[in-house]
Amino acid sequence: MPDQTAKFARFKALHAGPGAFVIPNPWDASSARLLASLGFEALANT
């Protein structure tokens, strides 16, 4: 598992990539798995 610094660098890189950075906010574990399978690299939570 990457350390906190590596996680930060990866998340920051998502913001610098081409195009819009879209981060969905799933309501439950099932929708989170679905969104991850659709290719979203990050998911929000509340």
Biopython code that builds the backbone (N, CA, C, O; Angstrom):
import numpy as np
from Bio.PDB.StructureBuilder import StructureBuilder

atoms = [
    (1, "MET", "N", (0.855, -1.186, 0.000)),
    (1, "MET", "CA", (0.000, 0.000, 0.000)),
    (1, "MET", "C", (0.895, 1.242, 0.000)),
    (1, "MET", "O", (1.845, 1.320, 0.779)),
    (2, "PRO", "N", (0.596, 2.212, -0.870)),
    (2, "PRO", "CA", (1.408, 3.429, -0.925)),
    (2, "PRO", "C", (1.279, 4.246, 0.356)),
    (2, "PRO", "O", (0.254, 4.214, 1.036)),
    (3, "ASP", "N", (2.344, 4.976, 0.665)),
    (3, "ASP", "CA", (2.276, 5.836, 1.842)),
    (3, "ASP", "C", (1.476, 7.099, 1.529)),
    (3, "ASP", "O", (1.082, 7.321, 0.384)),
    (4, "GLN", "N", (1.241, 7.912, 2.532)),
    (4, "GLN", "CA", (0.392, 9.098, 2.394)),
    (4, "GLN", "C", (0.933, 10.072, 1.344)),
    (4, "GLN", "O", (0.160, 10.682, 0.604)),
    (5, "THR", "N", (2.251, 10.216, 1.281)),
    (5, "THR", "CA", (2.855, 11.128, 0.300)),
    (5, "THR", "C", (2.593, 10.647, -1.123)),
    (5, "THR", "O", (2.300, 11.452, -2.008)),
    (6, "ALA", "N", (2.695, 9.354, -1.344)),
    (6, "ALA", "CA", (2.430, 8.800, -2.679)),
    (6, "ALA", "C", (0.962, 8.962, -3.052)),
    (6, "ALA", "O", (0.645, 9.281, -4.198)),
    (7, "LYS", "N", (0.069, 8.746, -2.096)),
    (7, "LYS", "CA", (-1.363, 8.931, -2.348)),
    (7, "LYS", "C", (-1.657, 10.380, -2.723)),
    (7, "LYS", "O", (-2.425, 10.642, -3.649)),
    (8, "PHE", "N", (-1.044, 11.320, -2.002)),
    (8, "PHE", "CA", (-1.228, 12.743, -2.298)),
    (8, "PHE", "C", (-0.752, 13.066, -3.709)),
    (8, "PHE", "O", (-1.448, 13.746, -4.464)),
    (9, "ALA", "N", (0.424, 12.582, -4.061)),
    (9, "ALA", "CA", (0.985, 12.867, -5.386)),
    (9, "ALA", "C", (0.077, 12.318, -6.490)),
    (9, "ALA", "O", (-0.139, 12.979, -7.505)),
    (10, "ARG", "N", (-0.442, 11.133, -6.293)),
    (10, "ARG", "CA", (-1.331, 10.542, -7.303)),
    (10, "ARG", "C", (-2.624, 11.351, -7.438)),
    (10, "ARG", "O", (-3.080, 11.608, -8.552)),
    (11, "PHE", "N", (-3.215, 11.750, -6.309)),
    (11, "PHE", "CA", (-4.448, 12.531, -6.343)),
    (11, "PHE", "C", (-4.207, 13.903, -6.972)),
    (11, "PHE", "O", (-5.031, 14.383, -7.751)),
    (12, "LYS", "N", (-3.089, 14.528, -6.638)),
    (12, "LYS", "CA", (-2.741, 15.836, -7.220)),
    (12, "LYS", "C", (-2.572, 15.723, -8.733)),
    (12, "LYS", "O", (-2.978, 16.622, -9.470)),
    (13, "ALA", "N", (-1.984, 14.639, -9.193)),
    (13, "ALA", "CA", (-1.778, 14.438, -10.629)),
    (13, "ALA", "C", (-3.104, 14.349, -11.377)),
    (13, "ALA", "O", (-3.184, 14.744, -12.541)),
    (14, "LEU", "N", (-4.143, 13.836, -10.724)),
    (14, "LEU", "CA", (-5.455, 13.770, -11.365)),
    (14, "LEU", "C", (-5.967, 15.167, -11.711)),
    (14, "LEU", "O", (-6.633, 15.352, -12.730)),
    (15, "HIS", "N", (-5.659, 16.149, -10.864)),
    (15, "HIS", "CA", (-6.083, 17.528, -11.106)),
    (15, "HIS", "C", (-5.300, 18.181, -12.240)),
    (15, "HIS", "O", (-5.800, 19.102, -12.886)),
    (16, "ALA", "N", (-4.092, 17.719, -12.482)),
    (16, "ALA", "CA", (-3.230, 18.329, -13.490)),
    (16, "ALA", "C", (-3.370, 17.675, -14.863)),
    (16, "ALA", "O", (-2.802, 18.164, -15.839)),
    (17, "GLY", "N", (-4.112, 16.589, -14.947)),
    (17, "GLY", "CA", (-4.248, 15.866, -16.207)),
    (17, "GLY", "C", (-5.065, 16.629, -17.237)),
    (17, "GLY", "O", (-5.659, 17.663, -16.931)),
    (18, "PRO", "N", (-5.090, 16.114, -18.449)),
    (18, "PRO", "CA", (-5.874, 16.761, -19.495)),
    (18, "PRO", "C", (-7.368, 16.588, -19.243)),
    (18, "PRO", "O", (-7.792, 15.587, -18.666)),
    (19, "GLY", "N", (-8.136, 17.529, -19.661)),
    (19, "GLY", "CA", (-9.595, 17.434, -19.533)),
    (19, "GLY", "C", (-10.073, 17.742, -18.125)),
    (19, "GLY", "O", (-9.310, 18.177, -17.263)),
    (20, "ALA", "N", (-11.346, 17.506, -17.923)),
    (20, "ALA", "CA", (-11.968, 17.797, -16.635)),
    (20, "ALA", "C", (-11.741, 16.637, -15.664)),
    (20, "ALA", "O", (-11.774, 15.473, -16.062)),
    (21, "PHE", "N", (-11.515, 16.954, -14.420)),
    (21, "PHE", "CA", (-11.391, 15.951, -13.364)),
    (21, "PHE", "C", (-12.760, 15.804, -12.711)),
    (21, "PHE", "O", (-13.227, 16.709, -12.020)),
    (22, "VAL", "N", (-13.401, 14.654, -12.934)),
    (22, "VAL", "CA", (-14.730, 14.398, -12.390)),
    (22, "VAL", "C", (-14.589, 13.389, -11.267)),
    (22, "VAL", "O", (-14.007, 12.320, -11.453)),
    (23, "ILE", "N", (-15.125, 13.731, -10.095)),
    (23, "ILE", "CA", (-15.044, 12.838, -8.948)),
    (23, "ILE", "C", (-16.461, 12.593, -8.421)),
    (23, "ILE", "O", (-17.042, 13.458, -7.765)),
    (24, "PRO", "N", (-17.009, 11.422, -8.709)),
    (24, "PRO", "CA", (-18.371, 11.123, -8.263)),
    (24, "PRO", "C", (-18.410, 10.836, -6.757)),
    (24, "PRO", "O", (-17.391, 10.513, -6.147)),
    (25, "ASN", "N", (-19.594, 10.961, -6.179)),
    (25, "ASN", "CA", (-19.804, 10.726, -4.759)),
    (25, "ASN", "C", (-20.841, 9.610, -4.595)),
    (25, "ASN", "O", (-22.039, 9.883, -4.516)),
    (26, "PRO", "N", (-20.380, 8.344, -4.545)),
    (26, "PRO", "CA", (-21.327, 7.235, -4.442)),
    (26, "PRO", "C", (-22.033, 7.218, -3.085)),
    (26, "PRO", "O", (-21.512, 7.716, -2.087)),
    (27, "TRP", "N", (-23.222, 6.636, -3.076)),
    (27, "TRP", "CA", (-24.022, 6.581, -1.852)),
    (27, "TRP", "C", (-23.735, 5.345, -1.025)),
    (27, "TRP", "O", (-23.929, 5.355, 0.190)),
    (28, "ASP", "N", (-23.273, 4.274, -1.669)),
    (28, "ASP", "CA", (-23.053, 3.029, -0.933)),
    (28, "ASP", "C", (-21.922, 2.232, -1.596)),
    (28, "ASP", "O", (-21.390, 2.632, -2.632)),
    (29, "ALA", "N", (-21.569, 1.107, -0.986)),
    (29, "ALA", "CA", (-20.463, 0.290, -1.492)),
    (29, "ALA", "C", (-20.742, -0.248, -2.893)),
    (29, "ALA", "O", (-19.830, -0.332, -3.715)),
    (30, "SER", "N", (-21.974, -0.606, -3.168)),
    (30, "SER", "CA", (-22.308, -1.149, -4.497)),
    (30, "SER", "C", (-22.099, -0.113, -5.587)),
    (30, "SER", "O", (-21.515, -0.412, -6.628)),
    (31, "SER", "N", (-22.572, 1.102, -5.355)),
    (31, "SER", "CA", (-22.387, 2.140, -6.380)),
    (31, "SER", "C", (-20.910, 2.536, -6.472)),
    (31, "SER", "O", (-20.447, 2.909, -7.550)),
    (32, "ALA", "N", (-20.166, 2.463, -5.373)),
    (32, "ALA", "CA", (-18.723, 2.748, -5.419)),
    (32, "ALA", "C", (-18.007, 1.721, -6.292)),
    (32, "ALA", "O", (-17.155, 2.084, -7.104)),
    (33, "ARG", "N", (-18.345, 0.449, -6.132)),
    (33, "ARG", "CA", (-17.743, -0.597, -6.967)),
    (33, "ARG", "C", (-18.108, -0.397, -8.433)),
    (33, "ARG", "O", (-17.265, -0.579, -9.312)),
    (34, "LEU", "N", (-19.341, -0.029, -8.701)),
    (34, "LEU", "CA", (-19.766, 0.214, -10.072)),
    (34, "LEU", "C", (-18.986, 1.373, -10.691)),
    (34, "LEU", "O", (-18.489, 1.261, -11.811)),
    (35, "LEU", "N", (-18.880, 2.474, -9.972)),
    (35, "LEU", "CA", (-18.150, 3.640, -10.481)),
    (35, "LEU", "C", (-16.674, 3.316, -10.703)),
    (35, "LEU", "O", (-16.089, 3.737, -11.701)),
    (36, "ALA", "N", (-16.077, 2.576, -9.785)),
    (36, "ALA", "CA", (-14.679, 2.174, -9.956)),
    (36, "ALA", "C", (-14.524, 1.288, -11.189)),
    (36, "ALA", "O", (-13.545, 1.418, -11.924)),
    (37, "SER", "N", (-15.480, 0.389, -11.422)),
    (37, "SER", "CA", (-15.399, -0.482, -12.588)),
    (37, "SER", "C", (-15.584, 0.284, -13.895)),
    (37, "SER", "O", (-15.155, -0.174, -14.954)),
    (38, "LEU", "N", (-16.222, 1.449, -13.817)),
    (38, "LEU", "CA", (-16.406, 2.287, -15.005)),
    (38, "LEU", "C", (-15.169, 3.131, -15.314)),
    (38, "LEU", "O", (-15.119, 3.826, -16.329)),
    (39, "GLY", "N", (-14.171, 3.064, -14.426)),
    (39, "GLY", "CA", (-12.909, 3.735, -14.709)),
    (39, "GLY", "C", (-12.623, 4.991, -13.911)),
    (39, "GLY", "O", (-11.596, 5.630, -14.136)),
    (40, "PHE", "N", (-13.491, 5.368, -12.989)),
    (40, "PHE", "CA", (-13.197, 6.543, -12.168)),
    (40, "PHE", "C", (-12.006, 6.234, -11.271)),
    (40, "PHE", "O", (-11.989, 5.211, -10.587)),
    (41, "GLU", "N", (-11.013, 7.113, -11.273)),
    (41, "GLU", "CA", (-9.785, 6.867, -10.509)),
    (41, "GLU", "C", (-9.888, 7.333, -9.070)),
    (41, "GLU", "O", (-9.061, 6.957, -8.240)),
    (42, "ALA", "N", (-10.882, 8.140, -8.761)),
    (42, "ALA", "CA", (-11.074, 8.630, -7.396)),
    (42, "ALA", "C", (-12.574, 8.741, -7.118)),
    (42, "ALA", "O", (-13.367, 9.028, -8.015)),
    (43, "LEU", "N", (-12.937, 8.514, -5.884)),
    (43, "LEU", "CA", (-14.328, 8.641, -5.455)),
    (43, "LEU", "C", (-14.375, 9.537, -4.222)),
    (43, "LEU", "O", (-13.495, 9.470, -3.364)),
    (44, "ALA", "N", (-15.388, 10.362, -4.140)),
    (44, "ALA", "CA", (-15.560, 11.243, -2.993)),
    (44, "ALA", "C", (-16.394, 10.527, -1.930)),
    (44, "ALA", "O", (-17.030, 9.509, -2.205)),
    (45, "ASN", "N", (-16.381, 11.064, -0.736)),
    (45, "ASN", "CA", (-17.306, 10.593, 0.293)),
    (45, "ASN", "C", (-17.674, 11.763, 1.201)),
    (45, "ASN", "O", (-16.982, 12.780, 1.233)),
    (46, "THR", "N", (-18.743, 11.610, 1.918)),
    (46, "THR", "CA", (-19.176, 12.684, 2.810)),
    (46, "THR", "C", (-19.195, 12.208, 4.234)),
    (46, "THR", "O", (-19.534, 12.974, 5.136)),
]
sb = StructureBuilder()
sb.init_structure("model")
sb.init_model(0)
sb.init_chain("A")
sb.init_seg("    ")
for serial, (resi, resn, name, xyz) in enumerate(atoms, 1):
    if name == "N":
        sb.init_residue(resn, " ", resi, " ")
    sb.init_atom(name, np.array(xyz, "f"), 0.0, 1.0, " ", f" {name:<3s}", serial, name[0])
structure = sb.get_structure()
